[in-house]
Amino acid sequence: MKSDIHAIRLTPSLTQDAFQAFFEALEHPAALCDAHLHLLTTNSAFDGLCGARVSPGQDLATVLKEIAGEVPPDGDHRDVEVTLSSGQQVTLTLSRRGDTVAVVARNLAQAAAVGSLAAAGRAIVKHAEVEQTLLELGREVAGSASEEELVAVVARGVKALFPGRSFCVRIADQRTLQLTSLYAEGRLADGASDVMVFKRVAAEKTNLHVSTLPPERVKVIDDEVPLMFQGTSRSLCAPLVASGQLFGVINIEYPEGMQADLVDDNHLLIQLANQVAVGIRNAKLIDELTFVRKYLEELLEHANALILVASRERRIVVFNKNISQLTGLRRDEVLGQDLINFIPENERMRVQRVVAASLRGEQVSNFETRLVGAGGREVRVSFATSAVLTARGDVEGVIAIGQDLTVVKELEKRIIQAEKLASLGQLAASVVHEINNPMTAVATYADALLQRNVLNPKADPADQDKLRKIIDNSNRILRFTRDLVSYARPADDKPEKVDLHKLLDMAVSFCDHVLHQHKVAVEREYGEIPQVLAVRGNLVQVFVNLITNACHAMQPGGVVKLSTRVEGNDVRMEVADTGTGIKADHLEKIFEPFFTTKPDGKGTGLGLSIVQGIVEKHGGVIKVYSALGVGTRFSIRLPLPE
């Protein structure tokens, strides 16, 4: 009986100590060589055969030469009688081919021992290769950037562990168990991949509760798993289960006529499935955490509120879009900076107390402060603060959610101004009554005296000038009281259909003396427009006011341009001049009551405010466009009648 002595190559997972322990357990001679037949290690029986301890690194041919004499030349062989240390006689046949020396023992007991050593070596090598493949597979699964890449990694691992088999890897969503990925090697039968099928015993071993699985997607059976591929005869199946959740299934099938150890393969498949399932679970958890984190970041970034988060050291870690737009500061300018750096000095002590209270777990509501924005500009804000906690409940920072108080403060100013105007409106009636009667008498008597003085040839011209000034100033006071009443009194007139072109022409005729006085021309650019519902007298007042203001803003030779046209569902009217224009910082204020750019005594500041009120009562909008040195244009839009 013959048996070959095989050389076994070390793999990274098999250490020399492991082999030494294995060899020492054998009662027959054993030695381990590298690829060049240099001895790496030997057991005691082998050393006994040689008669002394064999040193690592020696050439196997040299050792055999010492034991059996000369090694035969290349292509030849020779028999050698050898007595083992145990006293047993064996016949060794040494044959040589190139640098390889083979030893054949013609002794039943020795042959069996050598054969056992070879079988054990092959088993160790196979186990090492499997462990190495699983180790590399685990690393690649953990490093997969997508589910598609993960499936490709698993497919390569299955092909390496089960060569020549048909297989199918299916991955499903752990919640709905709807297939998300599928990879198959072999010819699948029709509909074979629609439902995941595996044995009940496999589910029990992985602690999978089959009662929670949807029957339309998963089928758990007690019999053999049906074949999925054409031309196969036997099958193995393992569910991918981790933490009690099903992530998919791996099916292995054997072509007809293939011989295989189903028990060993099933054990290996379960080992593979467990490792893959853990990798898939971790990958999906990472995907979910990444999605949730990105989703929360988007919520904070685009939330309709001012959101700021600072660490325990007051370093800013979140500075959302709204607060960035409000302050004019970019996120890269503030992230990592001390929060106090963006608080005015006289506010820092208050803010530090609020931050300290939040770090103690206290909540602070309606805390008003200021933030220093770009260029040193300060903005008023109101915040509610609370602590940011870790998973263990430790405080790691402060979150402040607030709102811009600029609009609120502006509304407060408008409310105060509205209250003042309401009081002014109530006072206007009594003021007009108390002023109009005596001033009317003053103007009337002054006019009578002027007429009499003019007819008197002996009258002093200086007296006439004084009387005219009395009349002019009296009329100015009367106009002011009328403006007050017009501003405060609600319009009771009912709207009617009016021709805007006729109203514009009427306003021009009323302003004829102003146009003549300032030597201003009028240009008309009327379009085809329908009649609109309006209070005739109120619109005439609007046009008279705008034309008069245009005349006051121009030098002699200027032009007032009147135009009309239809835009969408509105009629648009414009009064434009070629005057000096309005400063940019005045444009936002010209509709405010009592604001005027005219010299003292030349205007009350109520005209444009009255104009805006009339236009808005008609459901319209008035806007102003101006440029210094170019002119000003007032645009009025009134809705067309339905």
Residue pairs with C-beta under 8 A, 6 or more apart in sequence:
1 106
1 108
1 111
2 93
2 104
2 105
2 106
2 111
3 104
3 105
3 111
3 112
3 114
3 115
3 118
4 102
4 103
4 104
4 114
4 118
5 102
5 103
5 105
5 114
5 117
5 118
6 118
6 121
6 122
7 33
7 35
7 37
8 19
8 32
8 121
8 124
8 125
9 34
9 35
9 125
10 16
10 19
10 32
10 34
10 40
11 125
11 128
11 129
11 132
12 132
13 128
13 131
13 132
13 135
14 124
14 128
16 40
16 41
19 32
19 40
19 41
20 41
20 43
22 120
22 124
23 30
23 31
23 32
23 41
23 42
23 43
23 46
24 43
24 44
26 43
26 45
26 113
26 117
27 45
27 113
28 45
28 110
28 113
28 114
28 117
29 42
29 43
29 45
29 46
29 48
29 49
29 84
30 42
30 43
30 45
30 46
30 117
31 39
31 41
31 42
31 43
31 46
31 54
31 60
32 39
32 40
32 41
32 42
33 39
33 40
33 60
34 40
36 99
37 59
37 60
37 61
37 99
37 100
37 101
38 57
38 58
38 59
38 60
39 54
39 55
39 56
39 57
39 58
39 59
39 60
39 63
40 56
41 56
42 54
45 84
45 85
46 54
47 53
47 54
48 84
48 85
48 86
49 67
49 82
49 84
49 85
50 63
50 66
50 67
54 63
60 101
61 71
61 96
61 99
61 101
64 71
64 94
64 101
64 103
65 71
67 80
67 82
68 78
68 80
68 82
68 92
68 94
69 80
70 78
71 94
71 96
71 101
72 78
72 94
72 95
72 96
73 96
74 96
74 97
74 98
75 96
75 97
76 95
76 96
77 93
77 94
77 95
77 96
78 93
78 94
79 91
79 92
79 93
79 94
80 91
80 92
80 93
80 94
81 89
81 90
81 91
81 92
82 89
82 90
82 91
82 92
83 89
84 90
84 110
88 107
88 109
88 110
89 107
90 105
90 106
90 107
90 110
91 105
91 106
91 107
92 103
92 104
92 105
92 106
93 103
93 104
93 105
93 106
94 101
94 102
94 103
95 101
95 102
95 104
96 102
105 111
105 114
130 161
130 268
133 157
133 160
133 161
134 157
134 161
134 271
134 272
134 275
136 157
137 153
137 154
137 156
137 157
137 272
137 275
137 276
138 275
138 279
140 153
140 156
140 157
141 150
141 153
141 154
141 275
141 276
141 279
141 280
141 283
142 279
142 282
142 283
144 150
144 153
144 279
144 283
147 171
147 180
147 181
147 283
148 181
150 171
150 181
150 279
150 280
150 283
151 169
151 171
151 181
151 182
151 183
152 183
154 169
154 183
154 250
154 276
155 167
155 169
155 183
155 185
157 272
157 276
158 167
158 169
158 185
158 250
158 252
158 272
159 167
159 185
161 268
161 272
162 252
162 265
162 268
162 269
164 255
164 258
165 185
165 252
165 253
165 254
165 255
165 258
166 184
166 185
166 186
166 187
166 228
166 229
166 231
166 232
166 252
166 253
166 254
166 255
167 184
167 185
167 186
167 250
167 251
167 252
167 253
168 182
168 183
168 184
168 185
168 186
168 188
168 192
168 193
168 228
168 229
168 250
168 251
169 181
169 182
169 183
169 184
169 248
169 250
170 179
170 181
170 182
170 193
170 196
170 248
170 249
170 250
170 251
171 179
171 180
171 181
171 182
171 240
171 247
171 248
171 280
172 178
172 179
172 180
172 196
172 217
172 246
172 247
172 248
173 180
174 245
174 246
174 247
174 281
174 284
176 214
176 217
177 196
177 213
177 214
177 217
177 218
177 246
178 217
179 193
179 217
181 248
182 193
184 193
184 228
184 229
186 229
186 230
186 231
186 232
186 253
187 229
187 230
187 231
188 228
188 229
188 230
189 227
189 228
189 229
189 230
192 226
192 227
192 228
192 229
193 228
195 216
195 217
195 218
195 219
196 217
196 218
196 219
196 239
196 246
196 248
196 249
197 218
197 219
197 220
197 221
197 225
197 226
197 237
197 249
198 220
198 221
198 225
198 237
198 238
198 239
198 249
199 220
199 221
199 222
199 225
199 237
200 210
200 220
200 221
200 222
202 237
202 238
202 239
202 270
203 210
203 220
203 239
203 241
205 270
206 239
206 241
206 274
207 241
207 244
208 239
208 241
208 244
208 246
209 244
210 218
210 220
213 220
213 246
218 246
224 235
225 235
225 236
225 237
225 251
226 235
227 233
227 235
227 253
228 235
228 251
228 253
229 253
231 255
231 256
232 253
232 254
232 255
232 256
233 254
233 255
233 256
233 257
233 258
234 253
234 254
234 262
235 251
235 252
235 253
235 254
236 251
236 252
236 253
236 262
236 265
236 266
236 269
237 249
237 250
237 251
237 252
238 249
238 250
238 266
238 269
238 270
238 272
238 273
239 246
239 248
239 249
239 273
239 277
240 246
240 247
240 248
240 249
240 250
240 273
240 276
240 277
240 280
241 247
241 273
241 274
241 277
242 274
242 277
242 278
242 280
242 281
243 281
245 281
247 277
247 280
247 281
247 284
248 277
248 280
250 269
250 272
250 273
250 276
252 265
252 269
254 260
300 307
300 309
300 318
300 320
301 320
301 321
302 320
302 321
303 320
303 322
304 322
305 320
305 322
305 401
305 402
305 403
306 320
306 322
306 323
306 326
306 381
306 383
306 400
306 401
306 402
306 403
306 404
307 318
307 320
307 322
307 323
307 399
307 400
307 401
308 316
308 318
308 319
308 320
308 323
308 339
308 383
308 399
308 400
308 402
309 316
309 317
309 318
309 388
309 397
309 398
309 399
309 400
310 316
310 317
310 339
310 355
310 397
310 398
310 400
311 317
311 396
311 397
312 359
312 395
312 396
312 397
313 338
314 338
314 339
314 340
314 355
315 336
315 337
315 338
315 339
316 334
316 335
316 336
316 337
316 338
316 339
317 335
317 336
317 397
318 399
319 329
319 331
319 334
319 335
323 371
324 330
324 331
326 371
326 373
326 379
326 381
326 404
327 342
327 371
327 372
327 373
327 374
327 377
327 379
328 373
328 374
328 375
328 377
329 342
329 373
329 374
334 342
339 351
339 355
340 348
340 351
340 352
342 371
342 372
343 351
343 369
343 370
343 371
343 372
344 370
344 372
344 378
347 369
347 370
350 369
351 369
354 364
354 367
354 383
354 385
355 385
355 398
357 364
357 385
358 364
358 385
358 386
358 387
358 398
359 387
359 395
359 398
360 387
360 395
361 387
361 395
362 387
363 384
363 385
363 386
364 383
364 384
364 385
364 386
365 384
366 382
366 384
367 382
367 383
367 384
367 385
368 380
368 381
368 382
368 383
368 405
369 380
369 381
369 383
370 378
370 379
370 380
370 381
371 378
371 379
371 381
372 378
373 379
379 404
379 406
380 404
380 405
380 406
380 409
381 402
381 403
381 404
381 405
382 402
382 403
382 405
382 408
383 400
383 401
383 402
384 400
384 401
384 402
385 398
385 399
385 400
385 401
386 398
386 399
387 395
387 397
387 398
387 399
388 395
388 396
388 397
388 398
388 399
389 395
389 396
390 396
417 593
421 487
421 488
421 593
424 484
424 488
425 487
425 488
425 489
426 488
428 481
428 484
428 485
428 487
428 488
428 489
429 485
429 488
431 481
431 484
432 481
432 482
432 484
432 485
435 477
435 481
436 478
436 481
439 474
439 477
439 478
439 481
440 474
440 478
442 470
442 474
443 470
443 471
443 474
443 475
443 478
446 467
446 470
446 471
446 474
447 467
447 471
449 467
450 464
450 467
450 468
450 471
453 459
453 463
453 464
453 467
454 464
476 601
480 604
483 604
483 606
483 607
483 610
484 606
486 541
486 610
487 593
487 606
487 609
487 610
487 613
491 535
491 538
491 614
491 617
493 535
493 536
493 537
493 538
494 535
495 533
495 534
495 535
495 618
496 533
496 534
496 535
496 536
497 531
497 532
497 533
497 641
498 531
498 532
498 533
498 534
498 536
498 539
499 531
500 529
500 531
500 532
500 539
500 564
500 571
500 573
501 526
501 529
501 564
503 536
503 539
503 540
503 543
504 524
504 526
504 543
504 562
504 564
504 573
506 540
506 543
507 540
507 543
507 544
507 547
508 515
508 522
508 547
508 562
510 540
510 544
511 544
511 547
511 548
511 551
514 520
514 547
514 548
514 551
515 521
515 522
515 547
515 551
515 560
517 551
518 551
518 552
518 554
518 556
518 558
519 556
519 557
519 558
520 550
520 551
520 554
520 556
520 557
520 558
520 559
520 560
521 557
521 558
521 559
521 560
522 559
522 560
522 561
522 562
523 559
523 560
523 561
523 562
524 561
524 562
524 563
525 561
525 562
525 563
525 564
526 562
526 563
526 564
527 563
527 564
527 565
527 566
528 566
529 564
529 565
529 566
529 571
530 566
530 571
530 640
530 641
531 641
532 571
532 638
532 639
532 640
532 641
533 618
533 641
534 618
534 638
535 614
535 618
538 614
538 617
538 618
539 614
539 618
541 610
541 611
541 614
542 611
542 614
542 615
542 636
543 575
545 607
545 608
545 610
545 611
546 575
546 611
546 634
547 560
547 575
548 607
549 607
549 608
550 558
550 560
550 575
550 576
550 577
550 579
550 632
551 558
551 560
551 577
552 598
552 602
553 577
553 579
553 580
553 581
553 632
554 560
554 577
554 578
554 579
554 580
555 579
558 577
558 578
558 579
559 577
559 578
560 575
560 576
560 577
561 574
561 575
561 576
561 577
562 573
562 574
562 575
563 573
563 574
563 576
564 571
564 572
564 573
564 574
565 571
565 572
566 572
566 640
567 637
569 639
569 640
570 620
570 637
570 638
570 639
570 640
571 637
571 638
571 639
571 640
572 635
572 636
572 637
573 635
573 636
573 637
573 638
574 633
574 634
574 635
574 636
575 633
575 634
575 636
576 631
576 632
576 633
576 634
577 631
577 632
577 633
578 630
578 631
579 631
579 632
580 628
580 629
580 631
581 626
581 627
581 628
581 629
581 630
581 631
581 632
582 590
582 597
582 624
582 626
582 628
582 632
583 597
583 628
586 597
587 624
587 626
589 595
590 597
590 608
590 624
591 608
591 609
591 611
591 612
591 622
592 605
592 609
593 605
593 606
593 609
594 604
594 605
594 606
594 609
595 605
595 609
596 602
596 603
596 604
596 605
611 622
612 622
615 621
615 622
615 636
615 638
616 622
618 638
619 638
619 639
620 636
620 637
620 638
620 639
621 636
621 637
622 634
622 635
622 636
622 637
623 634
623 635
624 632
624 633
624 634
624 635
625 632
625 633
625 635
626 632
626 633
